Amino acid sequence: MPSERAVLGWAATRPDFRDQYDFARDMGRETIGHDVLAIADGPLTGPDAVKDARRRIDALKWRFAQMTPKRRGRNRQESQL
C-alpha cells in the first residue's frame, strides 16, 4: 500500500491520476451521504436509539467536512453555491 505522501505526490504531478483521485474522493463523500440517510431512515428501537443515531450522524458529518476540499481565491463564492 503506498503512503499518503506518495499518493498526494502522484495526484500533484500526474493529471490522469489526479482525475481518478478526485473521482474516488467524490465517491467517498457520496457514500457518507448515503450512510447518513440510512441511519436517519433506519429503525430507532430502544431508549437510546435516537441519541446513538445522532452521535453516528455527527461523526459522519465531521468526517465529511474533513474530506470536503477547502475552496480559496477567486472562485470561492461560486464553490459555496
BARO-345387 format. One record per residue (C-alpha): residue in one letter; x, z, y. Coordinates in steps of 0.001 Angstrom, whole numbers, plus 500000, padded with zeros to 6 digits. Example, Ala and Ser with C-alpha at 12.3 -4.5 7.8 and 13.67 -1.06 7.14 Angstrom:
REM residues 2
A512300507800495500 S513670507140498940 
***
This chain:
REM residues 81
M500000500000500000 P501531499059503358 S501931501714506011 E499647501869509042 R502596500889511202 A503214497761509117 V499563496715509253 L499375497192513020 G502620495240513393 W501177492352511401 A497991492451513482 A500063492294516670 T502252489387515578 R500114487268513227 P496904485812514709 D495491484916511277 F495979488470510064 R494550489837513345 D491326487900512760 Q490999489358509279 Y491854492837510542 D489227492628513305 F486620491424510815 A487401494298508439 R487138496832511279 D483770495346512304 M482521495647508735 G483686499269508614 R481695500058511753 E478677498231510323 T478918500306507147 I478956503538509135 G475776502414510900 H474086501782507560 D475238505177506294 V473766506938509337 L470418505198508823 A470410506043505116 I470979509728505889 A468315509742508617 D465769507953506400 G466656509871503247 P464679512694501721 L465131516005503500 T464498518679500893 G465396522304501158 P465627524698504077 D468977523438505397 A468408519713504836 V467918518768508491 K470958520794509550 D473081519181506826 A471869515681507720 R472637516277511403 R476148517523510516 R476831514444508371 I475488512074511034 D477540513776513759 A480676513379511639 L479949509673511130 K479265509204514839 W482622510828515633 R484372508506513181 F482560505502514642 A483742506452518138 Q487321506657516865 M487050503174515340 T485497501526518401 P488077499695520497 K488667501001523969 R487990498237526491 R490039498248529648 G490631495943532549 R488541493158533998 N486057492761531135 R485419496475530716 Q481940496387532248 E480947493340530177 S482050495029526941 Q479828498024527651 L476652495905527815 
***
